[in-house]
């Protein structure tokens, strides 16, 4: 076996408590704590002092621990990583030598879970039907892993140690391949980093459980990219079944023999046997078994695990394509002709009911006549789609005959005529946070093939252009055809461009020279995003980063430098580095996606959960360094800091109102940054002399939004319910309406079923969650007056 350091750059496997013994800075990198140590190197979590971002620093100590071979292997790993410019392969940032002669290199720090941990979490979410859980999410993730490995294969690089511990899934759900320390590139033999004579030595390189037959044989000259394919097959087999393809826990000779000679069973058979064993053990019939692993998926696994290299996929990219084809075959419904017959029958029945003969537009235009309906074009300029101007109104129009390619919610490309019957059409854009089902943006069907939505032009005042898409049946995104004049380019989604509403009533000031300059600045780096910069009546700038579907590669915020933004919505982004915003002292509001928030504050919440308040405050202080001049981040910092101080006070004096609690109409409120289910949150509040906050009207709700929602940078929080004395049916007695989604009953706090698990988004929207299905922070309420005390929370800066 080869002794080396496994580079786990993101797992929680290691204790990440700050190490008081580390007070080192290496060439501009401040060492925070040791992540791992092996026979050749030590890996530290570090901070790049010039930018404040977290990095991983791998140090090969000088002196007798650093033989020339280890240094050359480190140089090899650096060169391999530098050559692999791929978003799902950890990237190298820098390398150098310390004053004592130790070598180091700096890597992107990936915060997340190992693949094994991610898969465990997936199956925990699938309980109690774990064995029959749909594995599509896992297979899609694994196909992206294959695509990343293929980036190395295209350059002739063999990883030779692919296993779950060397794959990190970040908080956005994206995989990252780590540790190319054992990788082999075409130049290694020439440069003597591997001796050809080792092919006869029987030396094993890799990790045994995931090794290929040729690795098990110890013949290095046979190990090539197809060996990686085999290891990938073992990893996927383990992901889908929870087992290895054969016994890997016996003696060394037994394991080697199994790898070389024992053919694996089809994974669907393994899962079927697990089901039978479960029923036998429980002495219970669980009913019909639906196997989640299809025959096409079986075929992919068995081909990847072929004992002969020639019988496997010849690259990871070929395996990825086979997996995507298998998923497409699994998802494929009835044949087009059968669908056509079914739709025709439905349409025929509808015609009998209403007395109108309508031929479905879903018919294939080359074999069936198109339905007769309102003409497709209604006084629109050539190449303009989606809207027309009528006086002081804009009429948005959707006609399925104008569109072809669509993107489905699962991120796949499809054809509109494969969608089925269109039951509803909505409009989504930055003006409604790309929400897919708001009633006020829902279209009216005015004929069998025409949907319209009328809006007053004054609604779009101050904005020269509005990007938007149609959303069909809640999950299908339809944008501009390729020949549209009014389209907005979205680089990662060229099949469904955004449509652009060009506002003819926009005043000259709405597209001033300054606005044009900033939009061009954004467009140069993020094509298609310039239209998402808006200026309000007071000349304040607001930007919404939009990507439909969610993009896979993290973006950097450098294109926004120098723009005096007042608000920034990043809820659909994948941002991890906020240092480009450190001089934006105009930014009053920022919205972060949950994954980014988790990335930033995971260590903070772990400290809060174990009630290590000093560690939690230390994490907050580290976060705010360099960002303390940005009002939005300062408000977030104050909100979380105050929450920690409330918890400290509640721990010491559970029956007293903490000092600094926020007051509204004689009651006191606080944001508690403790991630709990609704039942747990209610129990925590009860045990500390509080209750989950009750909303007492629209003004009170607005106050909660301003006091806690906006400062939270987009968090959704648990609250206790509403006051039934001031609420009516789906609204307040005052006539103000509720804003809600995911509702399962008429009243949010009727105590019936799960309706009492009420959560409030940062903007006042309400969600009716399953009580134990999600963990959120909470807003609590006290009756009484706060006591004076030390460490009193500071006022949250007003916007």
Number of C-alpha atoms within 10 A of each C-alpha: 9 11 9 14 17 18 23 25 30 23 23 15 12 11 12 14 13 15 12 8 8 13 10 12 14 15 13 12 21 21 23 23 20 21 24 19 16 13 12 18 22 19 26 22 24 27 20 19 13 9 14 20 17 22 23 28 30 26 22 24 20 16 10 7 13 17 13 10 12 17 18 14 18 23 16 21 21 22 13 21 21 15 15 20 15 18 15 24 23 24 23 23 15 13 16 13 16 13 9 9 13 16 21 24 20 23 24 17 20 24 22 27 25 25 24 20 17 19 19 14 12 16 18 12 13 14 11 10 11 13 22 17 18 17 17 15 10 15 20 16 15 21 20 18 23 24 20 23 29 23 20 24 21 14 13 15 23 25 25 26 24 28 24 23 20 20 27 29 26 21 21 21 14 18 26 26 24 26 21 25 21 19 20 22 20 11 13 14 12 10 10 11 16 16 12 14 10 14 17 11 11 13 15 19 20 20 17 19 20 27 26 30 25 22 26 25 19 18 20 22 13 15 22 22 24 26 32 29 31 30 26 28 26 27 23 24 23 18 22 23 19 18 17 20 27 15 17 18 10 10 10 11 10 13 19 22 16 19 27 18 11 14 14 20 13 18 27 18 14 19 20 19 12 14 17 15 12 15 14 11 9 10 9 9 11 11 7 6 12 12 16 18 23 15 16 16 23 17 16 20 26 22 19 28 28 19 21 16 22 9 13 22 22 18 24 29 22 15 24 24 14 19 22 16 15 20 17 13 14 15 10 9 11 10 8 13 11 11 16 20 12 14 19 18 13 13 18 16 13 14 14 10 10 8 9 11 15 17 19 23 23 22 21 15 12 7 7 13 12 16 17 13 13 13 10 16 13 10 9 13 10 10 13 20 27 23 20 18 17 11 8 11 14 21 17 19 23 26 18 18 17 12 18 18 20 27 22 20 14 11 14 11 16 15 14 21 21 17 15 15 15 15 9 15 27 25 27 21 21 19 16 14 14 18 15 23 20 15 9 11 17 20 20 16 16 11 11 16 20 18 19 19 20 18 15 14 18 13 11 17 16 21 24 21 22 20 24 24 23 26 25 24 17 16 15 24 28 28 29 30 23 16 11 17 15 20 23 23 20 18 13 15 17 14 20 26 28 27 27 25 22 14 18 12 14 17 13 10 15 20 18 12 11 12 19 15 14 20 23 17 18 23 16 12 16 17 16 21 23 25 23 21 22 25 22 12 11 7 13 13 20 19 22 24 19 22 19 19 17 15 15 15 14 14 15 16 16 14 18 19 17 13 21 16 23 21 19 21 20 20 22 20 23 21 20 19 18 15 18 16 21 18 16 20 16 18 23 21 23 23 21 20 19 17 19 20 18 17 18 18 15 17 18 21 21 15 20 22 15 11 16 15 18 13 19 23 20 13 19 20 13 12 18 18 12 15 22 17 17 19 23 29 23 18 25 23 22 21 25 23 22 26 23 24 22 24 23 18 22 20 14 12 14 17 16 18 25 28 21 22 25 21 14 11 6 10 14 21 25 27 28 25 24 24 19 20 21 29 14 15 25 21 15 18 21 15 14 19 17 24 21 24 24 18 20 16 21 20 11 14 19 15 15 24 19 17 21 25 25 23 29 29 24 22 21 22 26 30 25 24 23 21 13 16 10 14 21 16 11 16 16 19 15 11 12 14 14 17 14 17 13 9 14 14 15 11 21 25 20 15 11 10 12 18 21 23 25 24 25 25 18 22 18 21 15 23 22 21 22 16 17 13 10 11 18 17 22 30 26 25 24 25 14 12 16 16 15 11 11 9 13 16 20 14 13 18 15 11 14
